[in-house]
Amino acid sequence: MCRLAAYQGPAIPIENIVVLPQHSLLEQSQSATEAKLAVNGDGFGIAWYGDDERPGLYRDILPAWSDGNLTSICRMVKSRLFLAHVRASTTGETSRVNCHPFTYGKWSFMHNGQVPNVGAIRRRVEATLPDDLYYARRGTTDSELIFLLLLANGLADDPVAASEKAVKICEAALEGSTQPNKFACVFSNGSEIYGFRHSSNKLSPTLYTSSKLDNGGLALASEPLDGQGDSWSTVPEDSFVTVKDNSIRIENFVI
């Protein structure tokens, strides 16, 4: 499955999270240690925020380690809040529109996990979307569908409730399936970062938080970026994370 990282704090070069740490996201694209697959080479992406409320977005289908532009962009671009993702595909072909993060207006979103057999339920789930969000879909991944469900269920007003509703829709659509839904999602409106873990079998993809970065910033990641984990805390199963006002809050995620 995929690996992801997000940062909020004083503006820093994106490379400080994506490239330079001992177990950076770039390193995890080839040598993940807490994923089913060690290699995440089906594309990558970065969404970052600046003066415009809408995020900048750079995505490509190349493995992160083989794109020389990525390290250059990460060195030159500074941001106070950004999301980054390396992909190991479960649903959807390897194409730019299927690479994370996904964006809509001021929101950005990325996902590690799966909605199994999404092709069998897509029509039913998409029928719950309003027209503007239905026509906003560009790719074929389960991840983008989750993002659109969040938006359709009140993400702008109540991220926790919207997330719970979206997951419940996915769970109901797969009733009777022997394969579990798996969610480790991270998303942002440019001011706060949100995330949650949930799975049908209580084996969600990993997610960690850190409030001990050298510059005082805050981070979420699939795996500790320092390789040791001493300054990282595990987000518990069925939990919702809010990174806001220089603090990290974790609450129960009720499904």
Wavefront OBJ file of the C-alpha trace (Angstrom):
o trace
v 0.000 0.000 0.000
v 0.959 3.667 -0.207
v 3.048 5.869 2.075
v 2.233 9.462 2.971
v 3.436 12.446 5.009
v 2.028 15.854 5.926
v 3.498 18.927 7.604
v 2.222 22.091 9.307
v 4.373 24.769 10.905
v 6.912 27.448 10.003
v 7.560 27.487 6.267
v 10.287 25.004 5.328
v 11.638 23.514 2.122
v 9.496 20.508 1.286
v 12.691 18.445 1.092
v 12.936 18.612 4.914
v 10.127 16.039 5.056
v 10.128 14.367 1.657
v 13.850 13.993 0.879
v 16.318 14.692 3.698
v 15.263 12.644 6.771
v 16.876 9.259 7.339
v 13.565 7.526 6.595
v 12.053 10.225 4.381
v 9.048 9.686 2.155
v 11.440 9.317 -0.767
v 13.268 6.564 1.129
v 9.939 4.912 1.936
v 9.091 4.802 -1.763
v 11.797 2.134 -2.099
v 12.182 0.758 1.422
v 8.975 0.999 3.422
v 9.203 -1.001 6.635
v 5.577 -1.033 7.869
v 3.706 -1.767 4.655
v 2.656 -4.919 2.847
v 4.965 -3.900 -0.001
v 8.367 -2.290 0.537
v 8.265 -0.539 -2.843
v 5.777 2.226 -3.665
v 6.606 3.036 -7.267
v 3.263 3.740 -8.983
v 3.565 7.516 -8.970
v 3.817 10.308 -6.403
v 2.429 13.725 -5.637
v 2.709 16.841 -3.489
v 0.047 19.435 -2.611
v 1.326 22.574 -0.912
v -0.201 25.822 0.351
v 1.046 29.374 -0.049
v -0.727 32.748 -0.359
v -3.559 31.355 -2.524
v -6.126 29.318 -0.589
v -5.993 26.693 -3.322
v -3.012 24.327 -3.101
v -0.292 23.933 -5.667
v -0.144 20.409 -7.056
v 2.627 18.349 -8.626
v 1.965 14.707 -9.547
v 3.533 12.212 -11.908
v 3.411 8.513 -12.728
v 7.153 7.969 -12.373
v 8.492 6.294 -9.245
v 9.473 9.079 -6.858
v 13.124 7.992 -6.868
v 13.434 8.284 -10.650
v 12.127 11.833 -11.139
v 14.953 14.357 -10.898
v 12.422 17.193 -10.932
v 11.002 16.033 -7.598
v 14.143 16.620 -5.558
v 14.704 19.989 -7.235
v 11.148 21.160 -6.550
v 11.321 19.947 -2.962
v 14.559 21.879 -2.443
v 13.277 25.137 -3.900
v 9.637 25.259 -2.734
v 8.957 26.336 0.846
v 5.563 25.865 2.462
v 3.896 26.155 5.862
v 1.575 23.228 5.087
v 1.888 20.414 2.589
v 0.831 16.838 1.863
v 3.013 14.290 0.038
v 2.291 10.761 -1.155
v 3.989 7.837 -2.890
v 1.676 5.294 -4.462
v 1.444 1.515 -4.565
v -1.732 1.055 -6.551
v -4.596 -1.208 -5.502
v -7.350 0.269 -7.692
v -6.975 2.312 -10.860
v -4.317 2.349 -13.541
v -1.009 4.146 -13.164
v -1.925 7.572 -14.522
v -1.446 11.132 -13.365
v -5.120 11.616 -12.507
v -4.944 8.593 -10.201
v -1.933 9.891 -8.260
v -2.485 11.478 -4.858
v -3.056 14.035 -3.454
v -6.412 14.909 -4.974
v -7.635 18.503 -4.765
v -10.964 20.319 -4.942
v -11.142 24.023 -4.194
v -9.045 24.621 -1.092
v -9.097 20.960 -0.033
v -6.398 18.360 -0.613
v -6.671 14.655 0.218
v -4.604 11.475 0.206
v -5.299 7.905 1.251
v -3.479 4.727 2.134
v -5.631 1.616 2.055
v -8.416 0.228 -0.071
v -12.121 -0.075 -0.714
v -12.185 -3.612 -2.150
v -14.158 -4.369 -5.307
v -14.861 -0.675 -5.742
v -15.940 -1.307 -9.319
v -18.920 -3.305 -8.071
v -20.153 -0.535 -5.786
v -19.046 2.591 -7.650
v -22.384 3.197 -9.340
v -24.312 2.986 -6.069
v -21.876 5.210 -4.192
v -21.547 7.813 -6.918
v -25.340 8.084 -7.024
v -25.140 9.735 -3.601
v -22.937 12.567 -4.921
v -24.321 15.951 -6.011
v -23.792 16.778 -9.668
v -20.863 19.168 -9.164
v -18.868 16.536 -7.270
v -19.884 13.708 -9.581
v -18.503 15.629 -12.554
v -15.379 16.615 -10.600
v -14.063 13.049 -10.669
v -11.074 12.666 -12.979
v -9.636 9.252 -12.139
v -10.755 5.731 -11.284
v -9.377 5.151 -7.791
v -11.262 4.252 -4.662
v -9.281 7.027 -2.960
v -10.711 9.820 -5.084
v -14.190 8.407 -4.483
v -13.624 8.610 -0.706
v -12.541 12.250 -1.100
v -15.702 13.117 -3.041
v -17.813 11.390 -0.385
v -16.169 13.489 2.306
v -16.929 16.674 0.384
v -20.511 15.591 -0.253
v -21.134 14.817 3.413
v -20.159 18.157 4.934
v -16.376 18.171 5.047
v -16.255 21.982 5.075
v -18.511 22.184 8.140
v -17.582 19.164 10.253
v -14.603 17.037 9.145
v -15.178 14.384 11.814
v -18.850 13.851 11.013
v -18.185 13.930 7.257
v -15.494 11.287 7.627
v -17.705 9.040 9.710
v -20.560 9.349 7.182
v -18.280 8.631 4.221
v -16.805 5.522 5.846
v -20.264 4.269 6.828
v -21.378 4.566 3.190
v -18.376 2.478 2.111
v -19.030 -0.086 4.833
v -22.719 -0.380 3.941
v -21.949 -0.768 0.238
v -19.645 -3.700 0.985
v -21.957 -5.489 3.387
v -21.308 -9.203 3.117
v -17.868 -8.807 1.528
v -15.057 -10.956 2.882
v -12.476 -8.255 2.163
v -12.066 -5.350 4.588
v -12.209 -1.640 3.971
v -8.939 -0.014 5.035
v -8.450 3.686 5.627
v -5.528 5.848 6.663
v -6.580 9.218 5.265
v -4.975 12.643 5.594
v -6.478 15.857 4.232
v -6.331 19.626 4.643
v -8.148 22.880 3.958
v -4.915 24.888 3.989
v -5.289 25.857 7.652
v -5.672 22.553 9.478
v -4.619 18.997 8.747
v -7.002 16.145 9.493
v -6.591 12.396 9.398
v -8.157 9.157 10.531
v -7.548 5.420 10.788
v -10.233 2.790 10.392
v -10.597 -0.680 8.931
v -13.259 -3.363 8.912
v -10.857 -5.894 10.436
v -9.127 -3.512 12.890
v -5.876 -3.694 10.927
v -5.670 -0.182 9.499
v -2.600 1.059 7.640
v -0.163 2.761 9.986
v -0.241 6.468 10.830
v 2.008 8.424 13.196
v 2.151 11.968 14.543
v 5.094 14.041 15.717
v 5.181 17.321 17.640
v 8.945 17.161 18.144
v 10.363 18.320 14.837
v 13.505 20.413 15.149
v 11.798 23.614 13.972
v 8.700 23.235 16.134
v 6.488 22.062 13.269
v 4.014 19.186 13.399
v 3.843 16.163 11.125
v 1.860 13.061 10.234
v 3.408 10.135 8.395
v 2.841 6.484 7.554
v 6.197 5.686 9.145
v 8.465 7.693 11.489
v 10.710 9.864 9.351
v 13.690 9.521 11.696
v 13.718 5.750 11.318
v 13.615 5.206 15.072
v 10.227 6.457 16.177
v 11.432 8.065 19.409
v 9.718 11.357 18.583
v 6.654 9.800 16.947
v 3.371 8.517 18.405
v 1.055 5.946 16.857
v -2.431 7.104 15.949
v -4.673 4.433 17.516
v -7.148 2.379 15.515
v -10.512 4.136 15.015
v -9.113 7.559 15.830
v -9.435 10.991 14.226
v -6.525 13.442 14.243
v -6.726 17.237 14.058
v -3.592 19.341 13.637
v -4.584 22.898 14.506
v -3.156 25.923 16.342
v 0.237 24.273 16.849
v -1.291 21.264 18.572
v -2.365 17.714 17.758
v -5.709 16.439 19.021
v -6.795 12.791 18.785
v -10.385 11.703 19.376
v -12.468 8.581 18.917
v -13.685 7.847 15.404
v -17.103 6.222 15.724
v -18.293 3.886 12.961
l 1 2 3 4 5 6 7 8 9 10 11 12 13 14 15 16 17 18 19 20 21 22 23 24 25 26 27 28 29 30 31 32 33 34 35 36 37 38 39 40 41 42 43 44 45 46 47 48 49 50 51 52 53 54 55 56 57 58 59 60 61 62 63 64 65 66 67 68 69 70 71 72 73 74 75 76 77 78 79 80 81 82 83 84 85 86 87 88 89 90 91 92 93 94 95 96 97 98 99 100 101 102 103 104 105 106 107 108 109 110 111 112 113 114 115 116 117 118 119 120 121 122 123 124 125 126 127 128 129 130 131 132 133 134 135 136 137 138 139 140 141 142 143 144 145 146 147 148 149 150 151 152 153 154 155 156 157 158 159 160 161 162 163 164 165 166 167 168 169 170 171 172 173 174 175 176 177 178 179 180 181 182 183 184 185 186 187 188 189 190 191 192 193 194 195 196 197 198 199 200 201 202 203 204 205 206 207 208 209 210 211 212 213 214 215 216 217 218 219 220 221 222 223 224 225 226 227 228 229 230 231 232 233 234 235 236 237 238 239 240 241 242 243 244 245 246 247 248 249 250 251 252 253 254 255
